């Protein structure tokens, strides 16, 4: 088990009120998994990503990363674990505009104390791996959106993390570039990288092996837990192709047509 969340709650004070953003979230991710967490705006998925990425802490509940109880670690210890185990990919790339692609990718290694020659060699290797070996000295304003996201993926992977945590990785891209990024994710997963991806797009979520739905801070999960792109890019279910959604502690069958509206251009939440 690479990461495990048990009964996670996250609250934020808002004046005299308390906003309950996450409610009793439990999640187990095995090493080598590729999961997608889907939800509309305001569902709590970004807050969940921040918790998984050790950028925030839960109000209650426990989070284990690589067998370590994160609630027992200091901020410095959490930062060390985060840098060792997690690579981040964001919707807006978060590249430094004055740096070249090579220097952007090498930056995490600089913070990790890696010597200049080694970090530049590793950054170059990471960029070649994502197909940008001929763009090493280009700045972000000289690259397309898809190329910028490839630089961001190279930066996330240059430290050889166990987990790639991606927040809406195709949200700022056109369809073709998004498909290319998903192909790259598939390649990384086949090489053993665990991927946890946040998205609101059904077509993008379908690239993962497992799909979890979050709404109003609570998880709904398919009964089999084996949806996604394992065989042919379509949703699957061990019983009859329908989804079973957990609400208020009970499994309730949903009409499968609600999750198959590609022909009409709609997507059910």
FENNORUR-V653370 format. One record per pair of residues at least 4 apart in sequence whose C-alpha atoms are under 7 Angstrom apart, sorted by the first residue. I is the first residue (numbers start at 1). J is the second residue. Records with the same first field share a line. If there is no record, write none. Layout:
# FENNORUR-V653370
I: J, J
This chain:
# FENNORUR-V653370
1: 29, 30, 31, 66
2: 29, 30, 31, 65, 66
3: 28, 29, 64, 65, 66
4: 27, 28, 29, 63, 64, 65
5: 25, 26, 27, 28, 62, 63, 64
6: 25, 26, 27, 61, 62, 63
7: 24, 25, 26, 61, 62
8: 22, 23, 24, 25, 26, 58, 60, 61, 62
9: 22, 23, 24, 25, 58, 59, 60, 61
10: 20, 21, 22, 23, 58, 59, 60
11: 18, 19, 20, 21, 59
12: 18, 19, 20
13: 17, 18, 19
14: 18, 19
21: 44, 217
22: 44, 217, 218
23: 217, 218
24: 218
25: 218, 219
29: 33
31: 194
32: 189, 192, 193, 194
33: 194, 195
34: 189, 194, 195, 196, 208, 209, 210
35: 195, 196, 197, 208, 209, 210, 211
36: 196, 197, 198, 199, 205, 208, 210, 211, 212
37: 197, 198, 199, 211, 212, 213, 214
38: 198, 199, 200, 212, 213, 214
39: 43, 45, 199, 200, 213, 214, 215, 269
40: 200, 269
43: 214, 215, 216, 217
44: 48, 216, 217
45: 49, 198, 214
46: 50
47: 51
48: 52
49: 53
50: 54, 55, 56
51: 55, 56, 57, 58
53: 82, 86
54: 78, 82
62: 71
63: 69, 70, 71
64: 68, 69, 70
65: 69, 70
70: 78
73: 77, 78
74: 78
75: 79
76: 80
77: 81
78: 82
79: 83
80: 84
81: 85
82: 86
84: 161
85: 161, 162, 163
86: 161, 162, 163, 164, 165
87: 156, 157, 161, 163, 164, 165
88: 156, 164, 165, 166
89: 93, 152, 153, 156, 165, 166, 167, 169
90: 94, 166, 167, 168, 169
91: 167, 168, 169, 170, 171, 172
92: 172
93: 148, 149, 152
95: 104, 140
96: 104
97: 139, 140
98: 139
99: 103, 104, 139
100: 104, 136, 137, 138, 139
101: 105, 136, 137, 138, 139, 151
102: 106, 123, 124, 136, 137
103: 107
104: 155
105: 123, 151, 154, 155, 158
106: 110, 119, 120, 123, 155
107: 111
108: 112
109: 113, 114, 119, 159
110: 114
114: 118, 119
115: 119
116: 120
117: 121
118: 122
119: 123
120: 124
121: 125
122: 126, 158
123: 127, 158
124: 128, 133
125: 129
126: 130, 154, 158
127: 131, 132, 133, 151, 154
128: 132, 133
130: 150, 154
132: 136
138: 142, 143
139: 143
140: 148
143: 147, 148
144: 148
145: 149, 173
146: 150, 173, 177
147: 151
148: 152
149: 153
150: 154
151: 155
152: 156
153: 157
154: 158
157: 161
162: 193, 194
163: 193, 194, 195
164: 193, 194, 195, 196
165: 195, 196, 197
166: 196, 197, 198
167: 197, 198, 199
168: 198, 199
170: 178
173: 177, 178
174: 178
175: 179
176: 180
177: 181
178: 182
179: 183
180: 184
181: 185
182: 186
183: 187
184: 188
185: 189
186: 190
187: 191
188: 192, 193
189: 193, 194, 195
199: 205
201: 205
202: 206, 267
205: 211
206: 228, 229, 233, 234, 235
207: 228, 229, 233
208: 228, 229
209: 226, 227, 228, 229, 230
210: 225, 226, 227, 228
211: 227, 228
212: 219, 220, 221
213: 219, 220, 221
214: 218, 219, 220
215: 219
220: 245, 246, 247
221: 225, 245, 246
222: 243, 244, 245
223: 244
224: 237, 238
226: 236, 237
227: 235, 236, 237
228: 233, 234, 235, 236
229: 233, 234
236: 241
237: 241, 242
242: 254, 255, 256
243: 253, 254, 256
244: 251, 252, 253, 254
245: 251, 252, 253, 254
246: 250, 251, 252
247: 251
256: 260
257: 261
258: 268
259: 267, 268
261: 265, 266, 267
262: 266, 267
